[in-house]
Every structure is written in C-alpha cells, then in structure tokens.
C-alpha cells in the first residue's frame, strides 16, 4: 500500500481484531514542529485478560499495562517513525520498540516498515532463552501489526465506498425529484 | 476505541474524527495551514489529564502541552 494509506491507517490503528488487548488510546500531546513534522504522544492502555477474581483482589487499575508512544510524521520526506515503550506499575520488563514507515524506493505503491525492539529486565538487556522467546513473539507480533493495518485499510476503504454509494443514491433521488418537478 | 478516562471517550471521538480527516486530507498532502481541531483537543486534553492524575498513571518526562504554539494554531 502507498505510504499515505499506511500512515493514515497507523494513526487509526486501534481497535482492530489482531490487538484485542488494547482497550484505550489517548493523545497526550500533538504538535507540529518548526520543520513541519507532526509529533504525537499517545498513551495506550492494554488489558491482558486477567481473571476477574484477581482483578477484584488487586483492583482494576493495576491490571492494565500502559504503553507510551511517540510518533513523528514527516509529510515532505514521507517518513513515519514510532517509538513506544511500556510503562506499568512494576516496570519489571520493559519493551522499547521503534518502527519506521517509508515509501518503497522502487515501487511507489508500497511501503517499507523497519522494526526493532529492545527488551530489558530491570534495565539490564536480556541475552538468554527468554530473550529468544520474546523475540519470536515480537516478530510474530510484527506480522500481526501488518495484518492489523491491512484490516484498518480495508475498513477505511469500505467506509469510503459506502459513503460514495449513499451520496450517489442521494444525488439520484434529488435528480429524480427535480425531473418530476420540471414536468 | 475508548479513552483511558471513561468520561473522556465522547470528547476523544469528536477530536479523533476531526484529526483523522485533517491528517489524511490536508497534512499528508502537504497543505499548510494549521490544525483546525485545536478547540476540540483542548477540551479532550483537560479531561484526559484529570483521568491520568486520578488513576495515578506513571507517565514520566511528558510535558502536557497547552495550546499549540504559533503558526500551528488555526484561527478560532
């Protein structure tokens, strides 16, 4: 998909069926800097399906994990960069992710995504079995991310088609009405 | 999609609609002229900031910007 489509979808990524644990998205800040780039700071709330009995013991506010996301969109250079890191009450494991969307250099109808993640436990970088496990999860999440955007793009296209169809219908009705009046 | 503060969800929806339209139709096409959603954003922001304080969400290093500065603000 062209970069503009992907970027627009990325801004409206949630909700989507591939990320059912994201339950809230808020924009904390948004501004355009002096070079015309749009900065957005967002807060994402996620719920991991903790059994309700646990929730009733520790309170619902502590069952959510929060992710803060900083995105920068450069409409001239056509890049979108997203940096996100999770914040939670325990901060035991932190995942920092960086994604960059750019138009494909040779095929203008495609977009390239580069993604990297740094996983740390209590501030120390992991280098063990656990790291491998999470890396697998993250790369399958990367695929999920692509599927998620695909889903959002299809939904946006369907909305546009619906809008166009109903606009056509309205026009036809008013033309018919006008013709009737003229007679 | 809901807001972190339940009371803010409606304000968020209004702002999101405004923003998404402006983003796709103006910003990405390189049209200058500020973000027209300033007022909606302000109202939504006040609500969110209150919710974050109430829920004690530990956000560090984020300045809560007030109205955008200078040329980015649309005329109101």
HADDOCK unambig.tbl for C-alpha pairs under 7 A between the chains (distance, minus, plus):
assign (segid A and resid 4 and name CA) (segid B and resid 28 and name CA) 6.76 0.50 0.50
assign (segid A and resid 8 and name CA) (segid B and resid 24 and name CA) 6.11 0.50 0.50
assign (segid A and resid 14 and name CA) (segid B and resid 1 and name CA) 6.53 0.50 0.50
assign (segid A and resid 15 and name CA) (segid B and resid 1 and name CA) 5.71 0.50 0.50
assign (segid A and resid 23 and name CA) (segid B and resid 1 and name CA) 6.91 0.50 0.50
assign (segid A and resid 23 and name CA) (segid B and resid 2 and name CA) 6.50 0.50 0.50
assign (segid A and resid 24 and name CA) (segid B and resid 1 and name CA) 6.04 0.50 0.50
assign (segid A and resid 24 and name CA) (segid B and resid 2 and name CA) 4.80 0.50 0.50
assign (segid A and resid 24 and name CA) (segid B and resid 3 and name CA) 4.94 0.50 0.50
assign (segid A and resid 24 and name CA) (segid B and resid 4 and name CA) 5.35 0.50 0.50
assign (segid A and resid 25 and name CA) (segid B and resid 1 and name CA) 6.76 0.50 0.50
assign (segid A and resid 25 and name CA) (segid B and resid 2 and name CA) 6.49 0.50 0.50
assign (segid A and resid 25 and name CA) (segid B and resid 3 and name CA) 5.58 0.50 0.50
assign (segid A and resid 25 and name CA) (segid B and resid 4 and name CA) 6.69 0.50 0.50
assign (segid A and resid 26 and name CA) (segid B and resid 3 and name CA) 5.67 0.50 0.50
assign (segid A and resid 26 and name CA) (segid B and resid 4 and name CA) 6.61 0.50 0.50
assign (segid A and resid 28 and name CA) (segid B and resid 45 and name CA) 6.92 0.50 0.50
assign (segid A and resid 28 and name CA) (segid B and resid 64 and name CA) 6.85 0.50 0.50
assign (segid A and resid 29 and name CA) (segid B and resid 64 and name CA) 6.38 0.50 0.50
assign (segid A and resid 29 and name CA) (segid B and resid 65 and name CA) 6.10 0.50 0.50
assign (segid A and resid 31 and name CA) (segid B and resid 68 and name CA) 6.05 0.50 0.50
assign (segid A and resid 32 and name CA) (segid B and resid 72 and name CA) 6.36 0.50 0.50
assign (segid A and resid 45 and name CA) (segid B and resid 4 and name CA) 6.76 0.50 0.50
assign (segid A and resid 61 and name CA) (segid B and resid 55 and name CA) 6.93 0.50 0.50
assign (segid A and resid 75 and name CA) (segid B and resid 28 and name CA) 5.27 0.50 0.50
assign (segid A and resid 75 and name CA) (segid B and resid 30 and name CA) 6.17 0.50 0.50
assign (segid A and resid 76 and name CA) (segid B and resid 30 and name CA) 6.91 0.50 0.50
